[in-house]
Amino acid sequence: MTAVPFFAPLIVEARKLNRSLAALLAVAAPSLIAIFTFFNLLRGKAPQPWDMWIVSGSGIWAFFMLPMSVTALTALVAHMEHGPKAWDHLRALPLPRWRLYAAKTICVLALVALMSAAVLVMTWGAVTLGAAIKPAVTPVGDFDLARYAAIFGKMYLAALLMIAIQMWVALRYASFVPALAVGIGGTFFSVVATSAKQGIYFPWQMPVNMLATEAWRANTALGLGFGLGVVALLAGLAHLSRREVL
């Protein structure tokens, strides 16, 4: 088996995304956080540490924008086949079915990773631009890129279980309503139960727990989100490969 046939479904999915609204979504979500940060900086009267701005941006991302972006992205990717009812054709192709679902999953994971990086870069850019316009609020302290990148990286890994759940629902049901309902419901309960101690066990709250001051909370959420996320992704691929879409 050559590499080209093996990666063919992934290449096809990447081309489909390039022609869809996924690119717009990937830019829009991080941009909204950057715009909010920019105008919030201009409203300030005194300099704030870099930590405050980056942690604030990462908090907005993990708390709200990340789960909602995953909800929209998974629904969009799945609807490319659900809409034109193309699954029957794809599943009749002479290749293992799991590759079809794996290709879509990999594309979603890659886009979420790029969006996570974009939030960090755009937040830095927004603060830098705001400081150039209003020097009086120029951030103090060092911009610790390695530390900030590690925070976003952990948020991404902790979100793996949430992504796996959303991906399975979006691919499993032809209607986009179940995927949206799960995503909106998960985000809602995450918001209203922010301070709940049990939040470390709730997939939609695992990413934001990377900002917890207690190390055990962050480590537990990271371990569960990543570990169970890998298991859920593999289980989802196996399950979808054996069933028909409803």
C-alpha positions in Angstrom: 0.0 0.0 0.0 1.5 3.3 -1.1 1.4 6.5 0.9 -0.7 8.4 -1.7 -3.7 6.1 -1.6 -3.5 6.0 2.2 -3.6 9.8 2.5 -6.0 10.3 -0.4 -9.1 10.8 1.8 -7.2 13.3 3.9 -6.1 15.3 0.8 -9.7 15.3 -0.4 -11.1 16.5 2.9 -8.5 19.3 3.0 -9.6 20.4 -0.4 -13.2 20.4 0.6 -12.5 22.5 3.7 -10.6 25.0 1.5 -13.8 25.5 -0.5 -16.1 25.8 2.5 -16.7 28.3 5.2 -14.3 26.5 7.5 -11.5 29.0 6.7 -13.7 31.9 7.5 -14.6 30.3 10.9 -11.0 29.6 11.6 -10.1 33.3 11.2 -13.3 34.8 12.7 -13.2 33.1 16.1 -9.6 34.2 17.0 -10.2 37.6 15.5 -13.2 38.3 17.8 -11.0 37.7 20.8 -8.3 39.9 19.4 -10.7 42.7 18.7 -12.2 42.5 22.2 -8.7 42.6 23.7 -7.7 45.6 21.5 -10.5 47.8 22.5 -10.3 46.6 26.1 -6.7 47.7 26.2 -7.5 51.1 24.7 -10.1 51.6 27.5 -7.4 51.1 30.2 -5.7 53.9 32.0 -2.6 52.1 33.4 -0.2 49.4 32.1 -1.1 45.8 32.9 1.2 42.8 32.8 1.4 40.7 29.7 0.1 37.8 31.8 -3.2 39.6 32.3 -3.9 40.1 28.6 -2.8 36.6 27.4 -4.5 34.8 30.2 -7.6 36.8 29.6 -7.6 35.9 25.9 -6.9 32.3 26.6 -9.7 32.2 29.2 -12.2 33.6 26.7 -11.0 31.0 24.1 -11.2 28.0 26.4 -14.4 29.1 28.2 -16.6 30.0 25.3 -15.1 30.4 21.8 -13.3 27.0 21.7 -16.4 24.9 22.4 -18.6 27.0 20.2 -16.0 26.8 17.4 -15.8 23.1 17.7 -19.6 22.8 17.6 -19.8 24.9 14.4 -16.7 23.2 12.8 -17.8 19.6 13.3 -21.3 20.4 12.1 -19.9 22.1 9.0 -17.5 19.2 8.2 -20.2 16.6 8.7 -22.8 18.4 6.7 -20.6 18.4 3.6 -21.7 14.8 3.2 -25.0 14.9 5.0 -26.3 17.8 2.9 -26.0 16.2 -0.5 -26.5 12.7 0.9 -23.1 11.6 -0.3 -22.3 9.0 2.4 -23.8 6.2 0.4 -21.4 6.9 -2.4 -18.4 7.4 -0.1 -19.0 4.3 1.9 -19.2 2.2 -1.4 -15.7 3.2 -2.3 -13.1 0.4 -2.2 -11.3 1.5 0.9 -11.8 1.0 4.6 -14.6 3.1 5.9 -12.7 4.3 9.0 -10.3 6.3 6.7 -13.2 8.5 5.6 -14.1 9.4 9.2 -10.5 9.6 10.2 -9.7 12.1 7.5 -12.5 14.4 8.6 -11.4 14.1 12.2 -7.8 14.9 11.4 -8.9 18.0 9.5 -11.0 19.2 12.4 -8.1 18.6 14.9 -5.7 20.4 12.6 -8.0 23.4 12.3 -8.6 23.6 16.0 -4.8 23.5 16.6 -4.3 26.4 14.1 -7.1 28.4 15.7 -5.5 27.9 19.1 -2.2 29.2 17.8 -4.0 32.1 16.0 -5.6 33.2 19.3 -2.2 33.6 20.9 -0.7 35.4 17.9 -3.7 37.6 17.3 -3.9 38.5 21.0 -0.3 39.5 21.0 -0.8 41.5 17.8 -3.9 43.3 19.3 -2.0 44.2 22.5 1.0 45.4 20.5 -1.1 47.5 18.2 -3.1 49.0 21.0 0.1 49.9 22.9 1.5 51.6 19.8 -1.7 53.7 19.6 -1.8 54.4 23.3 1.7 54.1 24.8 0.4 54.8 28.3 -1.0 51.3 28.5 2.0 49.4 27.1 2.1 46.0 28.9 4.7 45.5 31.6 6.8 42.4 32.2 8.1 39.9 29.8 6.2 38.2 27.0 6.9 34.6 27.9 6.1 32.9 24.6 7.0 29.4 25.7 4.8 29.6 28.7 1.8 31.0 26.9 2.2 28.5 24.1 2.3 25.7 26.7 -1.0 27.0 28.1 -2.7 26.9 24.7 -1.2 23.5 24.0 -2.6 22.1 27.2 -6.0 23.6 26.4 -6.0 21.9 23.0 -5.1 18.5 24.5 -7.7 18.9 27.3 -10.3 19.7 24.6 -9.8 16.3 22.8 -12.6 14.6 24.6 -15.0 17.4 23.8 -13.9 17.3 20.1 -14.4 13.5 20.0 -17.9 13.8 21.4 -18.9 16.6 19.0 -17.3 14.8 16.0 -19.2 11.5 16.7 -22.6 13.2 17.1 -22.1 15.4 14.0 -21.0 12.4 11.8 -23.5 10.0 13.4 -26.7 12.0 12.6 -27.6 13.5 9.3 -29.4 16.4 10.9 -27.2 19.1 12.3 -29.6 19.7 15.1 -28.2 17.0 17.5 -24.6 18.3 17.1 -25.7 21.9 17.7 -27.8 20.8 20.7 -25.0 18.9 22.3 -22.5 21.8 21.7 -24.8 24.5 22.9 -26.0 22.5 25.9 -22.4 21.6 26.9 -21.3 25.2 26.7 -24.4 26.4 28.6 -23.8 24.0 31.5 -20.1 24.9 31.5 -20.9 28.6 31.8 -23.6 28.2 34.6 -21.5 25.7 36.5 -18.2 27.5 36.3 -17.2 27.2 39.9 -18.4 23.6 40.4 -15.7 21.3 41.7 -17.0 18.6 39.4 -16.0 20.8 36.4 -12.8 18.9 35.9 -14.9 15.8 34.9 -17.0 17.8 32.4 -15.6 17.7 28.9 -16.6 21.3 28.1 -14.9 22.6 31.2 -11.6 20.7 30.9 -9.8 23.2 28.7 -10.5 26.2 31.0 -9.2 24.2 33.9 -5.8 24.6 32.5 -5.9 28.1 34.1 -6.7 26.7 37.5 -4.5 27.8 40.3 -4.6 24.3 41.9 -2.2 22.0 40.0 -4.3 18.9 40.7 -7.3 20.4 38.9 -5.2 21.3 35.8 -3.4 17.9 35.8 -6.6 15.9 36.3 -8.5 17.8 33.6 -5.6 17.4 31.2 -5.2 13.7 31.8 -8.9 13.0 31.5 -9.4 15.3 28.5 -6.5 13.9 26.5 -6.6 10.3 27.7 -10.3 9.7 27.3 -10.3 11.9 24.2 -8.0 9.5 22.4 -10.1 6.5 23.5 -13.3 8.3 22.5 -11.9 9.2 19.0 -10.8 5.6 18.4 -14.1 4.2 19.7 -16.1 6.7 17.6 -14.2 5.7 14.4 -14.8 2.1 15.1 -18.5 2.7 15.8 -19.1 4.9 12.8 -17.4 2.4 10.5 -19.9 -0.3 11.4 -23.1 1.7 11.3 -25.2 3.6 8.8 -25.9 7.3 9.1 -29.3 8.2 10.4 
